[in-house]
């Protein structure tokens, strides 16, 4: 049986549910989910192998980087366009509760410059009356011609089977890009670092989460099977240190416990997480 391949980028505004959709399609947590902007900084790649088909998904940074360009989001913009250029098909994911026809039409017209197949997926359909979706599809169909529309709930995994069936129908004869046992281009160290970054995104406010880096210092399985992880939170401003530590070290403890619990759940192992704070020069962050 000939092998088939399809490369898909998932694009949408912050909180549209891109990472949740990717995790749901792959069946594993490989991309963190958080309600704050720019949760996905890297180009996360998910791999789904079904029989002779390989679906490669790119979870891209938020759609707001499609047109913007400045020094702060240069990396995010580059990762977004890398995912789009690599893909055969683009999934435009929309939080159906925040539907804006003009915005969608403008973005689709911009994406059409890439000459790729594009589908629109209305996500979070469990949170609205499903009768509201068809008029939205009809409205968009008058202005833009797309290959297909889907209505899903990525969080509750509703509609994913039908979506998968459609994606498999678009796969073409090709050698696979990845081995049969691979599900992501990101390893467990990346996942554990992302879990800590996610904990910081959740528990800290304002600009702090976006001015740090998480660096792994140790990732070691102990003789009893437990996993020992040491991480370094690198900050570029000394004033952040007091905030991240919190009163009597309570905030950093909360971050550690939240991240440790998350890593344990994802890696299905008992985790011993140790976190250290260090201040670096701003240009190293």
C-alpha positions in Angstrom: 0.0 0.0 0.0 1.5 3.4 -1.0 2.2 5.9 1.7 0.3 9.1 1.7 1.1 12.5 3.3 -0.7 15.8 4.1 0.9 18.8 5.8 -1.6 21.1 7.6 -1.2 24.4 9.3 -3.6 25.5 12.0 -4.1 29.2 12.1 -6.5 31.4 14.1 -6.7 34.2 16.7 -5.4 33.8 20.2 -7.8 31.6 22.2 -9.5 30.2 19.1 -8.4 26.7 20.3 -5.5 25.9 18.0 -3.4 24.0 20.6 -6.5 22.2 22.0 -7.4 21.1 18.5 -3.8 19.9 17.8 -3.7 17.9 21.1 -7.2 16.5 20.4 -6.2 15.3 16.8 -2.9 13.8 17.9 -4.3 12.3 21.1 -1.4 13.6 23.3 -0.5 17.0 24.9 2.2 18.4 22.7 1.2 22.1 22.7 0.3 24.1 25.8 -3.0 25.8 26.1 -3.6 29.1 27.9 -6.0 32.0 27.6 -3.2 34.6 27.4 -1.9 36.0 24.1 1.1 34.4 22.4 0.9 31.1 24.3 2.4 29.4 21.3 5.8 30.9 20.6 7.5 28.1 18.7 6.2 26.3 15.6 4.8 23.2 17.2 4.6 20.1 15.0 2.2 17.2 15.6 2.2 14.0 13.6 -0.7 11.6 13.2 -0.1 8.3 11.5 -3.2 6.3 10.4 -2.5 3.2 8.4 -0.7 4.4 5.3 -1.4 8.1 5.9 0.7 10.6 7.7 -0.9 13.9 8.7 1.6 16.6 9.8 0.1 19.5 11.7 1.8 22.9 12.4 0.4 24.7 15.4 1.3 28.3 14.6 1.5 31.5 16.7 -1.6 33.7 16.7 -3.2 35.2 13.6 -2.4 38.7 14.8 1.1 38.2 13.4 -0.2 37.8 9.8 0.3 41.5 9.0 2.1 43.0 12.0 5.8 43.3 12.1 8.0 44.7 14.8 11.1 43.6 16.7 9.0 42.0 19.5 7.1 39.6 17.3 9.6 39.0 14.6 10.1 35.4 15.7 6.4 34.8 16.1 5.7 36.2 12.6 8.5 34.1 11.1 7.2 30.9 12.7 3.6 31.7 11.5 4.7 32.0 7.9 7.0 29.0 8.1 4.1 26.9 9.0 1.9 28.3 6.3 4.6 27.9 3.6 5.3 24.3 4.6 1.6 23.2 4.5 -0.5 21.8 1.8 -3.7 22.8 3.5 -4.6 25.6 5.9 -7.1 25.2 8.7 -8.5 28.6 9.7 -9.9 28.1 13.2 -12.6 30.5 14.4 -14.0 30.9 17.9 -17.6 30.8 16.8 -18.7 33.1 19.7 -16.3 35.8 18.4 -17.3 35.6 14.7 -16.4 38.6 12.7 -17.1 38.2 8.9 -15.1 41.2 7.7 -12.0 40.1 9.7 -12.3 36.5 8.4 -12.8 37.6 4.8 -9.8 40.0 4.9 -7.6 37.3 6.4 -8.7 34.7 3.9 -8.0 37.1 1.0 -4.5 37.6 2.5 -4.0 33.8 2.9 -5.2 33.2 -0.7 -2.0 34.7 -1.9 -0.3 31.5 -0.8 -2.5 29.5 -3.3 -3.2 26.8 -0.7 -6.4 24.9 0.0 -8.1 26.6 3.0 -10.9 25.3 5.2 -12.8 27.2 7.9 -13.5 25.4 11.2 -16.0 27.0 13.7 -14.8 25.9 17.1 -16.6 25.8 20.5 -19.9 24.9 18.9 -20.9 23.4 22.3 -21.2 26.9 23.7 -23.8 28.3 21.2 -27.0 27.3 19.5 -25.8 25.3 16.5 -28.6 26.9 14.4 -26.4 30.1 14.4 -23.6 28.4 12.4 -25.3 27.8 9.1 -26.1 31.5 8.4 -22.5 32.3 9.1 -21.3 29.8 6.5 -23.8 31.2 4.0 -22.6 34.7 4.6 -18.9 33.8 4.1 -19.7 31.7 1.0 -21.0 34.8 -0.8 -17.6 36.5 -0.4 -15.0 33.7 -0.4 -14.9 30.3 -1.9 -13.4 27.7 0.3 -13.0 24.0 0.0 -15.1 23.2 3.1 -16.5 24.3 6.4 -16.6 22.4 9.7 -18.2 22.9 13.1 -16.4 21.3 16.1 -15.7 21.5 19.8 -12.0 20.8 20.1 -12.2 20.7 23.9 -15.0 18.1 23.9 -13.6 16.4 20.8 -16.9 16.8 18.9 -16.6 16.7 15.1 -13.0 15.6 15.1 -13.8 12.2 13.5 -15.5 13.9 10.5 -12.6 16.4 10.2 -10.0 13.6 10.3 -11.9 11.7 7.5 -11.8 14.8 5.4 -8.1 15.4 5.9 -7.3 11.8 5.1 -9.2 12.2 1.8 -6.8 15.0 0.9 -3.6 13.1 1.5 -1.5 12.4 -1.6 1.0 9.7 -2.5 4.3 10.6 -0.9 7.1 9.3 1.3 6.5 10.1 5.0 8.5 12.9 6.6 8.6 11.2 10.0 8.8 7.7 11.5 5.8 5.7 12.5 6.4 6.2 16.3 6.9 10.0 16.2 4.1 12.3 17.3 6.0 15.6 17.5 9.2 17.5 16.6 9.3 18.5 20.3 10.8 16.2 23.0 9.9 15.7 26.6 12.3 18.4 27.7 10.5 20.9 25.6 7.2 19.8 27.0 8.4 20.1 30.6 9.8 23.6 29.9 6.5 24.6 28.3 4.6 23.3 31.3 6.6 25.7 33.5 6.1 28.6 31.1 2.4 27.8 31.1 2.3 27.9 34.9 4.0 31.3 34.8 1.6 32.5 32.2 -1.3 31.4 34.4 -0.1 32.7 37.7 1.7 35.9 36.8 0.4 39.0 35.0 1.3 41.8 32.7 4.6 41.6 30.9 6.5 39.2 33.1 5.7 35.9 31.4 6.8 37.3 28.1 10.2 38.4 29.3 11.5 35.1 30.6 13.0 31.9 29.2 12.9 28.4 30.7 16.1 26.4 30.3 16.5 22.7 31.2 19.5 22.0 33.5 18.7 18.3 34.3 16.3 15.7 32.9 17.2 12.4 34.5 15.3 9.2 35.3 16.1 7.8 38.7 16.7 4.2 39.6 13.2 3.9 41.0 11.7 5.2 37.7 10.9 8.7 38.9 12.0 11.6 36.8 14.2 14.4 38.2 14.0 17.7 36.4 16.0 20.9 37.1 15.0 24.1 35.3 16.3 27.6 35.3 13.9 30.5 34.9 16.0 33.2 33.2 14.8 36.8 33.7 16.2 40.0 32.3 15.0 42.4 35.0 15.9 42.1 38.6 12.6 43.5 39.7 10.9 40.4 38.3 12.7 38.2 40.8 10.8 39.4 43.8 7.5 39.1 42.0 8.2 35.6 40.7 9.4 34.5 44.2 6.4 36.0 45.9 6.0 36.6 49.7 8.2 34.0 51.5 8.7 32.1 48.2 5.0 31.2 47.9 4.6 32.2 44.3 7.6 30.2 42.9 6.4 27.3 45.0 2.9 27.6 43.4 4.5 27.7 39.9 6.6 24.6 40.7 3.7 22.6 42.0 1.5 23.5 39.1 4.2 22.7 36.5 5.2 19.5 38.3 1.5 18.3 38.3 1.2 19.1 34.6 4.4 17.4 33.6 3.4 14.3 35.7 0.1 14.1 33.9 1.5 14.5 30.4 4.5 12.2 30.8 2.6 9.8 33.1 5.4 9.6 35.6 6.2 10.8 39.1 8.1 14.1 38.8 10.6 15.8 41.1 10.9 19.4 39.8 13.4 21.9 41.0 13.4 25.5 39.8 16.1 28.2 40.0 15.9 31.9 39.2 18.7 33.7 37.4 19.1 37.2 35.9 20.7 37.6 32.5 21.5 40.5 30.3 18.4 41.7 28.3 19.9 40.8 25.0 20.3 37.1 26.0 16.6 36.6 26.6 
